Amino acid sequence: MSDSLHQIRSFHETRQHKNLAQSQRQVHDLYVSLTPSEVDQAVRTALELLASHETTAEEMFRCLACFHPGSLGAAHHTLVERRRFYPAVMYYGADDEIAKRILNLLSDKENVNHMLGALAWIGNDTVRKAFHAWKQNPPDWTHQLHEPPHRYAEEAGWALTQQGDRRELYSTTCHPLVLPTDGRTVAELVRIGGEVEEACPWCQRPLTVFLDLDLSQLALSFLNISGKRLQIATCHVCTCFGCVYTAIDWNGKATWHKANERPSYLPEDSSTWDSFPTNPLACSRTARHALEGANWLLPGVAFSQLGGHPTWIQEARYPACLECESPMPFIGQLSNEDFQKYGEGIYYIFLCKTCKIAATTYQQS
């Protein structure tokens, strides 16, 4: 076993760290720097630990699945045999045989939630057809679920169209949003913070700019927007309690959407909330894999990003567009921990390009 793998295993087996944040950053860097042969060895090690050190094995599988997506192919048969379906992201990239084996196990009516999550992450045509069939004719085990079976696709960042086709809800391009002092940032590509003239009708605070994007920049071409500027403005207080929608255009205009529904609870006095900082983060010129921040329990990840897969702290929740009613694709997120000393929680940003509507939501532990 290489020195890197020894350190990785030691991190997962140590339950009390002198400096947890520093240890997490170090193990993150170790994971992303693993060579292909070390990744294969790490997969074998995690499999060996399944029986005796379940928590360590689970943490290793989670990290390998997100830091080296598609690396767990050799483990899938064993994981299915041992009925290990959590975390579901482990099954990203699994082949059709694995999908069919899991589909056959659904008749046992045990671990249905986790098996549906695993199928969602496989997400191939066999899975798509099964989800579409269940949407039309829900199976008898549906009563065990909090959501219809086909909605589990959203956990893996896709959804079914009305015709039963697969529709992606996130971009495979991902640029981390990092501290301006990072040294790898692209100036003027993304601006964060500041206020617009319009005020929130619910709390009367000026709307906050979450993202202001220069669409003429080549680095933002993955958004597939032919325009000059995209501004996402919201109430950074009220969106912590419910979804906030804005009408936007491709020239930097963002206005409160008249169809917003006031949440059932809002703080009586929001004046004590701090103002959102101006430009606390900047866009890194170094892209990372879309799944590197796909799980909230990953160690050492700065989760703020433009593009990529969202980091759900709770359940996957893509807002429905106010006009077309389809799940709105994710375009970025701001994690308070990345720029506030005692910050927590993540703001999520979504965009329906067809209807020119943006939405923001928030989750915390």
C-alpha positions in Angstrom: 0.0 0.0 0.0 1.4 3.4 -1.0 2.1 6.1 1.6 -0.9 8.2 0.2 -3.3 5.3 0.8 -1.9 4.7 4.3 -2.6 8.3 5.1 -6.1 8.1 3.5 -7.0 5.1 5.5 -5.6 6.6 8.7 -7.8 9.7 8.2 -11.0 7.7 7.9 -10.2 5.5 10.8 -9.3 8.4 13.1 -12.5 9.7 14.8 -10.9 12.7 16.5 -8.6 15.0 14.7 -6.5 17.8 16.3 -7.4 20.1 13.4 -10.2 18.5 11.5 -10.4 21.2 8.7 -6.7 20.9 8.0 -6.9 17.1 7.9 -9.9 17.2 5.6 -8.1 19.5 3.1 -5.0 17.2 3.2 -7.0 14.0 2.6 -8.9 15.7 -0.2 -5.6 16.6 -1.9 -4.4 13.1 -1.4 -7.4 11.6 -3.1 -7.4 13.9 -6.1 -3.7 13.2 -6.7 -4.0 9.4 -6.6 -2.6 7.6 -9.7 -4.8 5.1 -11.6 -3.1 2.2 -9.9 -3.5 3.7 -6.5 -7.2 4.3 -7.2 -7.6 0.6 -8.1 -5.8 -0.3 -4.9 -8.0 2.0 -2.9 -11.1 0.3 -4.3 -9.8 -3.1 -3.3 -9.0 -1.8 0.2 -12.5 -0.4 0.6 -14.0 -3.7 -0.4 -11.8 -5.6 2.1 -13.0 -3.2 4.8 -16.7 -3.7 4.1 -17.2 -6.5 6.6 -15.0 -5.2 9.5 -14.9 -1.4 9.1 -18.2 -0.5 7.4 -18.0 3.2 8.1 -14.4 3.5 6.8 -15.4 1.6 3.7 -18.4 3.8 3.1 -16.4 7.0 3.4 -13.8 5.7 1.0 -16.3 4.6 -1.6 -18.0 8.1 -1.3 -14.6 9.8 -1.9 -13.6 7.6 -4.7 -17.0 7.9 -6.5 -16.8 11.7 -6.4 -13.0 12.4 -6.7 -12.5 9.7 -9.3 -15.9 9.2 -11.0 -16.4 5.9 -12.7 -13.6 4.2 -10.7 -15.8 1.7 -8.8 -16.7 -0.6 -11.6 -14.8 -3.5 -10.0 -16.7 -3.1 -6.8 -20.3 -3.0 -8.1 -20.9 -6.7 -8.2 -19.8 -7.1 -4.6 -21.7 -4.1 -3.4 -24.9 -5.4 -5.0 -24.3 -8.9 -3.5 -24.0 -7.4 -0.1 -26.9 -5.1 -0.6 -24.9 -1.9 -0.2 -26.6 0.9 -2.1 -25.6 3.9 0.1 -24.2 6.3 -0.8 -25.9 6.0 -4.1 -23.3 8.0 -6.0 -21.1 4.9 -5.8 -23.1 3.5 -8.7 -22.2 6.3 -11.1 -21.0 4.7 -14.3 -22.2 1.2 -13.4 -23.0 -1.0 -16.4 -26.3 -2.4 -17.6 -25.9 -5.7 -15.9 -25.7 -4.0 -12.5 -28.8 -1.9 -13.4 -30.8 -5.0 -14.2 -29.6 -6.8 -11.1 -30.8 -3.9 -8.9 -34.1 -3.7 -10.8 -34.7 -7.4 -10.1 -34.0 -6.8 -6.4 -36.8 -4.2 -6.1 -39.3 -7.0 -5.9 -37.9 -7.8 -2.4 -39.3 -4.4 -1.3 -36.3 -3.7 1.0 -33.9 -0.8 0.7 -36.1 0.6 -2.0 -35.1 4.2 -1.4 -31.4 3.4 -1.6 -31.8 1.1 -4.7 -33.7 3.8 -6.5 -30.9 6.3 -5.7 -28.4 3.8 -7.1 -30.4 3.3 -10.3 -30.7 7.1 -10.7 -26.9 7.4 -10.6 -26.5 4.6 -13.2 -29.0 6.6 -15.3 -28.7 4.5 -18.5 -31.4 3.7 -21.0 -32.6 0.7 -19.0 -33.1 2.9 -15.9 -34.7 5.6 -17.9 -37.3 3.2 -19.4 -38.0 1.8 -15.9 -38.5 5.2 -14.4 -40.8 6.2 -17.2 -42.8 3.0 -16.8 -43.2 3.7 -13.1 -44.3 7.2 -13.8 -47.1 5.9 -15.9 -47.9 2.9 -13.7 -46.6 3.2 -10.2 -45.6 -0.2 -8.7 -47.1 -1.5 -5.5 -44.1 -0.6 -3.4 -44.6 3.1 -4.2 -46.4 3.6 -0.9 -43.1 3.2 1.0 -41.7 6.3 -0.7 -41.9 10.0 0.0 -41.6 10.8 -3.7 -42.8 9.0 -6.8 -40.1 6.6 -8.1 -39.3 8.6 -11.2 -38.4 11.7 -9.1 -35.4 9.9 -7.7 -33.7 10.7 -11.0 -33.2 14.2 -9.6 -30.8 12.9 -7.0 -28.4 12.2 -9.8 -29.1 15.4 -11.6 -31.6 14.4 -14.4 -35.3 14.2 -14.9 -37.8 12.7 -17.4 -39.5 14.9 -20.0 -43.1 14.5 -20.7 -42.2 12.1 -23.5 -40.0 10.0 -21.2 -36.7 11.2 -22.5 -33.8 12.1 -20.2 -33.2 15.8 -19.5 -30.0 16.9 -17.8 -30.3 19.2 -14.8 -26.6 20.2 -14.3 -23.6 21.1 -16.4 -20.7 18.7 -16.7 -18.4 21.8 -16.7 -17.6 23.1 -13.2 -15.5 26.0 -12.1 -14.9 26.4 -8.3 -15.6 29.8 -6.8 -12.6 30.5 -4.6 -11.2 33.3 -2.5 -9.9 36.2 -4.6 -6.5 35.7 -3.0 -6.3 32.2 -4.4 -4.1 33.2 -7.3 -5.9 31.1 -9.9 -8.9 33.4 -10.5 -10.2 34.9 -13.7 -10.8 38.6 -13.2 -14.2 40.1 -14.1 -15.7 36.8 -15.2 -18.1 36.5 -12.3 -19.1 39.1 -9.8 -20.8 38.2 -6.5 -22.5 40.5 -4.0 -23.8 44.0 -4.1 -27.4 45.2 -4.3 -29.9 46.2 -6.9 -32.4 49.1 -6.6 -35.4 46.8 -6.2 -36.3 45.7 -2.6 -37.8 42.4 -1.4 -41.6 42.9 -1.0 -41.5 40.6 2.0 -38.7 42.0 4.2 -38.0 45.3 2.4 -34.3 44.6 2.1 -32.6 45.5 -1.2 -32.2 42.4 -3.4 -28.7 40.9 -3.4 -26.7 40.0 -6.5 -25.7 36.3 -6.2 -24.1 36.1 -9.7 -23.3 38.7 -12.3 -21.9 36.9 -15.3 -20.2 38.4 -18.4 -21.7 36.1 -21.1 -19.2 37.2 -23.7 -16.5 35.4 -21.9 -15.4 32.1 -23.6 -15.1 30.4 -20.2 -18.9 30.8 -19.8 -19.8 29.3 -23.1 -20.9 26.1 -21.4 -24.0 27.9 -20.2 -25.1 28.1 -23.9 -26.6 31.5 -23.6 -26.3 34.0 -26.5 -26.3 37.3 -24.6 -24.3 39.9 -22.9 -24.9 39.5 -19.2 -26.7 37.4 -16.8 -27.5 38.7 -13.3 -29.1 36.6 -10.6 -30.6 38.7 -7.8 -32.5 37.5 -4.8 -33.3 38.2 -1.2 -30.5 36.5 0.7 -32.7 36.5 3.8 -36.1 35.3 2.5 -34.7 32.6 0.2 -33.4 30.9 3.3 -37.1 30.1 4.1 -38.5 29.5 0.6 -37.8 29.6 -3.1 -37.4 33.1 -4.6 -38.0 33.5 -8.4 -36.8 36.4 -10.6 -37.5 37.3 -14.2 -34.3 37.8 -16.1 -33.0 38.7 -19.6 -29.6 38.3 -21.3 -28.7 42.0 -20.7 -28.2 41.9 -17.0 -31.8 42.6 -15.9 -33.2 40.8 -12.9 -36.6 41.7 -11.3 -38.8 40.1 -8.6 -41.2 37.7 -10.2 -44.8 38.6 -9.6 -45.8 34.9 -9.0 -43.5 34.4 -6.0 -45.4 32.8 -3.1 -44.6 34.1 0.4 -43.2 31.3 2.6 -45.3 30.2 5.6 -42.6 31.5 7.9 -40.3 34.5 7.7 -38.4 36.3 10.5 -40.3 39.2 11.9 -37.2 41.4 11.8 -34.5 40.9 9.2 -32.6 44.1 10.1 -30.2 42.1 12.3 -29.0 40.0 9.4 -25.6 40.9 8.0 -25.4 42.3 4.5 -24.2 39.8 1.9 -20.4 40.5 1.3 -19.3 42.0 -2.0 -17.1 39.8 -4.2 -16.2 37.3 -1.4 -15.3 34.8 -4.1 -14.0 34.7 -7.7 -14.1 32.2 -10.5 -11.1 29.8 -10.7 -9.6 29.3 -14.1 -9.0 25.7 -13.0 -12.0 23.5 -13.7 -12.8 20.4 -11.6 -14.9 17.4 -12.3 -18.7 18.0 -12.0 -19.0 15.5 -9.2 -16.1 16.7 -7.0 -18.6 18.5 -4.8 -21.6 16.2 -5.4 -21.9 15.0 -1.8 -22.1 17.1 1.3 -20.0 14.7 3.4 -16.9 14.8 1.2 -13.9 16.0 3.1 -11.9 19.2 2.3 -14.1 20.4 -0.6 -14.9 24.1 -1.0 -18.4 23.7 -2.4 -19.0 27.1 -4.0 -19.0 26.6 -7.7 -20.4 27.6 -11.1 -21.8 24.6 -13.0 -21.3 21.1 -11.8 -23.6 18.9 -9.7 -25.3 20.6 -6.7 -24.2 19.6 -3.2 -27.5 18.8 -1.5 -27.3 19.1 2.3 -30.8 17.6 2.5 -32.8 16.1 -0.3 -32.5 17.0 -4.0 -34.9 19.9 -4.7 -34.9 21.4 -8.2 -37.6 24.2 -8.2 -40.3 23.9 -10.8 -40.3 26.7 -13.4 -43.3 29.1 -12.8 -44.2 29.0 -16.5 -43.3 25.6 -18.0 -43.4 23.7 -14.7 -40.3 21.7 -15.5 -37.5 21.2 -13.0 -35.1 24.1 -13.4 -31.5 23.3 -14.2 -28.8 24.1 -11.6 -26.2 26.7 -12.6 -24.2 27.3 -9.4 -24.1 27.5 -5.6 -22.6 29.7 -2.8 -21.5 28.0 0.4 -21.3 30.3 3.3 -18.5 28.3 4.9 -16.2 29.4 2.0 -16.2 33.1 2.9 -17.7 33.4 6.4 -15.8 32.4 9.6 -18.8 30.8 11.2 -20.9 30.4 8.1 -23.0 27.4 7.3 -25.5 26.4 4.6 -25.5 26.6 0.8 -27.4 28.9 -1.5 -28.5 27.2 -4.8 -29.1 28.9 -8.1 -31.3 27.6 -10.9 -32.2 28.9 -14.4 -34.9 28.1 -16.9 -33.3 29.5 -20.1 -36.5 28.9 -22.2 -38.8 31.0 -19.9 -36.0 33.3 -18.7 -36.7 32.7 -15.0 -34.1 32.2 -12.3 -34.6 30.8 -8.8 -32.7 30.6 -5.6 -33.1 28.2 -2.6 -31.1 27.4 0.5 -30.3 24.3 2.6 -28.4 23.8 5.8 -27.8 21.0 8.2 
